[in-house]
Amino acid sequence: MDSRRRDVLKAGGGLGLWSVLAAAGIVAPAQAQDARNVAAFEATTLDDALRALDAGNAAESGAIRIVAPDVAEDGRAVAISVVSDIPRTEQIVILIEENPWKVAASFRLSAAMAPSIQTRVKMARSTRVHALVKADGRLFAARREVTVTVGGCGT
């Protein structure tokens, strides 16, 4: 599938989902518009991403577990899970240090959800994976090194 078509389908699907949620009264139109932190997702340095997420002073926490392979054979789809044992977890953000854009994913969690996410990310090369957890208005962080043998983002 050509990449422009894929981008159009993703944008249309996302817009459609937010429209349905707004029409049903589940989210306000302002929430739908503010759902994405554009500055964080477009940050090209880790410091810029952390600044956009207001996470410069995130406390290291052993209560965050990043589950990822020690060695990923293919950087195009690396399985990563993040589990937070921190009470009242509101958000989990995954950052990939050596990717062109540092924020790979951001998940907002409701109180009814288990603070555990699983996803696949593209990794440009061997690097540290960072997990930021927002809980009770505070930010916590954990890191894990992942070695990539075949590149994904431009290598």
C-alpha positions as CSV (number, residue, x, y, z in Angstrom):
1,M,0.0,0.0,0.0
2,D,1.4,3.3,-0.9
3,S,2.4,5.5,2.1
4,R,0.2,8.5,1.1
5,R,-2.9,6.3,0.9
6,R,-2.0,4.8,4.3
7,D,-1.7,8.3,5.8
8,V,-5.0,9.4,4.4
9,L,-6.7,6.2,5.7
10,K,-5.2,6.7,9.2
11,A,-6.2,10.3,9.3
12,G,-9.7,9.6,8.1
13,G,-10.1,6.8,10.5
14,G,-8.9,8.8,13.5
15,L,-11.1,11.8,12.5
16,G,-14.1,9.5,12.1
17,L,-13.6,7.9,15.5
18,W,-13.3,11.2,17.3
19,S,-16.3,12.5,15.4
20,V,-18.4,9.5,16.5
21,L,-17.2,9.9,20.1
22,A,-18.0,13.6,20.0
23,A,-21.4,13.1,18.5
24,A,-22.3,10.5,21.1
25,G,-21.3,13.0,23.9
26,I,-18.5,10.7,25.2
27,V,-15.8,13.4,24.5
28,A,-16.2,17.1,24.0
29,P,-15.0,18.5,20.7
30,A,-12.3,20.4,22.5
31,Q,-11.0,17.2,24.0
32,A,-10.8,15.6,20.6
33,Q,-8.8,18.5,19.3
34,D,-6.4,18.6,22.3
35,A,-5.9,14.9,22.5
36,R,-2.5,14.9,20.8
37,N,0.5,16.8,22.2
38,V,1.9,17.9,18.8
39,A,5.1,19.4,20.3
40,A,5.9,16.1,22.0
41,F,5.2,13.9,19.0
42,E,7.2,16.2,16.7
43,A,10.2,16.5,19.0
44,T,13.5,15.4,17.4
45,T,15.6,15.5,20.6
46,L,14.9,13.6,23.8
47,D,15.2,16.9,25.8
48,D,12.6,18.6,23.6
49,A,10.2,15.7,24.0
50,L,10.6,15.6,27.8
51,R,10.1,19.4,27.9
52,A,6.9,19.1,25.8
53,L,5.7,16.4,28.1
54,D,6.6,18.5,31.1
55,A,8.7,15.5,32.3
56,G,12.1,17.0,33.0
57,N,11.9,16.1,36.6
58,A,10.3,12.6,36.3
59,A,11.4,10.4,39.2
60,E,13.0,7.0,38.5
61,S,10.7,4.2,39.6
62,G,11.1,0.5,40.0
63,A,7.3,0.2,39.9
64,I,7.3,0.6,36.1
65,R,8.2,-2.6,34.1
66,I,9.2,-2.3,30.5
67,V,9.0,-5.7,28.8
68,A,10.9,-5.8,25.5
69,P,13.4,-8.2,23.9
70,D,17.0,-7.8,24.8
71,V,17.8,-8.3,21.1
72,A,15.2,-7.4,18.5
73,E,15.9,-9.2,15.2
74,D,14.0,-6.6,13.2
75,G,13.6,-3.0,14.1
76,R,10.5,-2.6,12.0
77,A,8.2,-4.1,14.6
78,V,9.5,-4.4,18.2
79,A,7.0,-5.7,20.7
80,I,7.0,-3.5,23.9
81,S,4.8,-3.6,26.9
82,V,4.8,-1.3,29.9
83,V,3.2,-2.2,33.2
84,S,2.8,0.4,36.0
85,D,2.3,-0.7,39.6
86,I,1.9,2.9,40.6
87,P,-1.6,3.6,41.9
88,R,-3.9,5.9,39.9
89,T,-1.9,5.7,36.7
90,E,-3.4,8.1,34.2
91,Q,-1.0,8.0,31.2
92,I,1.8,5.9,29.8
93,V,4.2,7.4,27.2
94,I,6.9,5.4,25.3
95,L,9.9,7.3,24.0
96,I,12.6,5.8,21.7
97,E,15.9,7.6,22.2
98,E,17.5,7.1,18.8
99,N,14.4,7.4,16.6
100,P,13.9,10.5,14.4
101,W,10.8,11.4,16.4
102,K,11.2,10.5,20.1
103,V,7.6,9.9,21.2
104,A,6.5,6.5,19.8
105,A,3.2,6.2,21.6
106,S,1.1,7.8,24.3
107,F,-1.8,6.1,26.1
108,R,-4.3,7.9,28.4
109,L,-5.9,5.4,30.8
110,S,-9.2,5.6,32.7
111,A,-9.5,4.6,36.3
112,A,-11.3,1.5,35.1
113,M,-8.3,0.3,33.1
114,A,-5.4,-1.9,34.2
115,P,-2.2,0.2,33.9
116,S,-0.7,-2.1,31.3
117,I,-0.2,-1.5,27.6
118,Q,1.2,-3.5,24.7
119,T,2.2,-2.2,21.3
120,R,4.8,-2.6,18.5
121,V,7.1,0.2,17.7
122,K,9.6,0.9,14.9
123,M,13.2,1.4,16.1
124,A,15.9,3.0,14.0
125,R,18.8,1.3,15.8
126,S,19.9,-0.1,19.2
127,T,18.9,2.4,21.9
128,R,17.2,3.0,25.2
129,V,13.4,2.8,25.4
130,H,11.9,5.2,28.0
131,A,8.5,4.8,29.7
132,L,7.0,7.8,31.4
133,V,4.0,7.2,33.7
134,K,1.8,10.0,34.9
135,A,0.0,9.0,38.1
136,D,-1.8,11.2,40.6
137,G,-0.4,14.3,38.8
138,R,3.3,13.2,39.2
139,L,5.6,11.8,36.6
140,F,7.7,8.7,36.9
141,A,10.2,7.1,34.5
142,A,11.9,3.8,33.6
143,R,14.4,2.9,30.9
144,R,15.5,-0.3,29.2
145,E,18.2,-1.0,26.5
146,V,17.1,-2.8,23.4
147,T,19.6,-4.0,20.7
148,V,18.3,-4.0,17.1
149,T,20.1,-6.2,14.6
150,V,18.2,-5.0,11.5
151,G,17.2,-1.4,11.3
152,G,13.6,-0.1,11.0
153,C,13.5,3.7,10.7
154,G,15.8,4.6,7.9
155,T,18.7,2.2,8.6
